[in-house]
Amino acid sequence: MKTTSDKRASDFAAVHAVACDYLDGMMYADEAKLRRAFHPKCLIVGHFRDRLEYDPLDAFIEACKKEGSIPPGTPYFAEMLSIDVTGDTAVVKLTDDYLGVRFTDYLTMVKTEGRWVIVNKAFYVHAD
């Protein structure tokens, strides 16, 4: 039987893995990783290129594919600043460089049907 600390460590590792799938999916324009990381009904929200984006997953994936991939295997900058897990909800705060821009992302996750998925991504674009 799993102890509370074993369950917490397992959840923490699973949430971290979802955040890594999100980053790899975005950086390498990998639709399969993005679809695995996100719930199909999630929203991506933040100001980008002078508009408030309040987009569904399909629009986000298409934008990533349109922007293109960095070369496969190329390292990229990303730093997980915090992971907070409470029961079946979690929030990951991370900073990453994408499209030559520094972002801070807040990924809200829910554990459903035995796996963690991102249900909302709110982001902030840092000024040059």
TAZI-V719184 format. One record per residue. N is the residue number from 1. D_FIRST is the distance of its C-alpha to the first C-alpha in Angstrom with 1 decimal. Layout:
# TAZI-V719184
N | D_FIRST
N | D_FIRST
This chain:
# TAZI-V719184
1 | 0.0
2 | 3.8
3 | 6.4
4 | 9.6
5 | 11.5
6 | 9.4
7 | 9.8
8 | 13.4
9 | 14.2
10 | 13.1
11 | 15.3
12 | 18.0
13 | 18.3
14 | 18.5
15 | 21.1
16 | 23.0
17 | 23.1
18 | 24.6
19 | 27.2
20 | 28.1
21 | 28.7
22 | 30.9
23 | 32.8
24 | 33.3
25 | 34.2
26 | 36.8
27 | 38.3
28 | 38.5
29 | 39.3
30 | 36.5
31 | 36.2
32 | 33.2
33 | 31.1
34 | 32.5
35 | 31.7
36 | 28.1
37 | 27.7
38 | 29.5
39 | 29.2
40 | 32.5
41 | 33.7
42 | 33.2
43 | 36.2
44 | 37.5
45 | 39.7
46 | 42.0
47 | 45.6
48 | 46.6
49 | 50.2
50 | 51.8
51 | 49.8
52 | 46.8
53 | 44.4
54 | 42.3
55 | 41.4
56 | 39.0
57 | 36.9
58 | 39.5
59 | 42.2
60 | 40.0
61 | 39.2
62 | 42.9
63 | 43.9
64 | 41.7
65 | 43.2
66 | 46.7
67 | 46.3
68 | 45.2
69 | 42.8
70 | 43.1
71 | 43.5
72 | 40.3
73 | 38.4
74 | 40.5
75 | 38.6
76 | 38.7
77 | 38.2
78 | 35.1
79 | 33.3
80 | 30.1
81 | 31.1
82 | 28.0
83 | 24.7
84 | 23.6
85 | 20.4
86 | 20.0
87 | 17.6
88 | 18.8
89 | 22.0
90 | 23.1
91 | 26.4
92 | 27.5
93 | 30.9
94 | 32.6
95 | 36.1
96 | 37.6
97 | 41.0
98 | 41.9
99 | 45.4
100 | 46.8
101 | 45.4
102 | 42.8
103 | 40.3
104 | 37.6
105 | 35.1
106 | 32.6
107 | 30.0
108 | 28.2
109 | 25.1
110 | 23.1
111 | 19.8
112 | 20.9
113 | 19.9
114 | 16.8
115 | 19.0
116 | 20.9
117 | 24.7
118 | 27.7
119 | 29.4
120 | 32.2
121 | 33.8
122 | 36.4
123 | 38.4
124 | 41.2
125 | 43.9
126 | 45.2
127 | 49.0
128 | 50.7
